[in-house]
Amino acid sequence: AAMLASGMREGQRRKVCVEENEQVVRFFLSCLYTGCLPASARSADDPTPGGTALALEEGARVAVAVPFMSNSSRSMLLPTGLEGTVCSLDKVGDAFIRFDGMAARQWVTRRNFWRLRLADGGREGGQLLADLAGAFALARRWQAEGLAEVLEERLERSLSLSVDSFGVVLEVAELHSAQRLRSACLALARNSSMIRATYDG
């Protein structure tokens, strides 16, 4: 309403023009007026304690979604974005994982599987990521700072769900000077051999 009442172009023409597509604008307005993200953005794969655990098998590639200490006798901190391969599963279903860049394989008990995600996928679809990125751009442009914070946090979380989101999130961070997102991208890049292999010249 302030835009239409001002002397700005929107006020003179009585029309607000946006570059983003209609779906992004609807997503943004839904977030703005309901005060929460649409159900599509609150994925069942969001890491929450006691959430649905992965069904792991030997050879599966996993990524750490929530940092935690491994369950080995010499436990190690497993940071967000660290990837590894499941070497074996014991009779109770705990996983013995070789994490990239770590000399010793690490045990992860089933109760900590909720902290892991499959490294090569996740449900963070490309359209949802595009909607989040577009809505974040609108929130920053139109100074809806509270909503921008929520969307920034959700974009940051998408990094732990899928390495595929890295490029999109880094671009958003750079275009909008989002230091929190930029820091999260850099931390992920340090811990992900796949990202380093993709982006190192």
Number of C-alpha atoms within 10 A of each C-alpha: 7 9 15 15 11 12 11 12 13 16 15 12 11 13 11 10 9 9 9 13 10 10 14 22 17 13 18 23 15 15 18 17 8 9 12 14 18 13 8 10 19 11 13 12 16 22 20 12 13 11 15 14 18 16 10 20 14 13 12 16 20 24 27 24 27 21 15 17 15 18 17 14 8 10 13 16 10 21 17 23 30 27 27 24 21 21 18 18 18 10 7 8 15 18 24 20 24 20 23 17 12 12 8 13 18 24 24 23 17 17 13 20 23 20 26 25 26 23 24 14 15 17 14 21 15 12 11 18 18 16 21 25 22 21 27 26 22 21 21 16 12 11 11 13 13 13 21 22 16 16 25 23 13 19 25 22 20 25 24 30 27 21 22 19 22 20 14 15 25 21 16 20 23 12 10 15 11 18 11 13 23 19 14 21 22 12 15 22 19 12 21 21 16 16 17 13 10 8 9 6 5
